[in-house]
């Protein structure tokens, strides 16, 4: 436990405590507590040590949760929706701290998050969990590079999705097929379904690649 840091999605301190009091309380419980590092986190995240926990905004609560969970320089950091509901300033400050811990301290991180756009900045690998089971796992860079949207115009009236299909969406003008493990062979197989129409291949951001997988899981549920 001394090597593990946990940052919950909600601040877990007595609401009558001050920021400084909560930090001092955790320091007594954590044998590896690093006062200098903790002070650096407090300064970088702009926390007021005299402020009561009950008076903190959601963003400031998230900042304090990070100080409490990371002040002992943990080797493993567990993060449960670390950016849920935080403001833009807190969002960037927290991502900066996590990036520093990864690169300067070598901390390993396990992040449970729906903030899809941040995953590329925080993670080496991404796993998708559907009803308690991992249904797909890949290196973050590979996930982005190998996921494409194939847009068929006009959309064929019938379409048998290839095994690589992640998600299918139909509009009035097109059929949009998101696929994993994109290849030229796959493209030609999809093209054969609508040989007389136009076909476009669209690169995706990490958020888009993840979102289509989550949409597919919602359909299966």
Order of alpha helices (4+ residues) and beta strands (2+ residues): beta-alpha-alpha-alpha-beta-alpha-beta-alpha-beta-beta-alpha-beta-beta-beta-alpha-beta-alpha
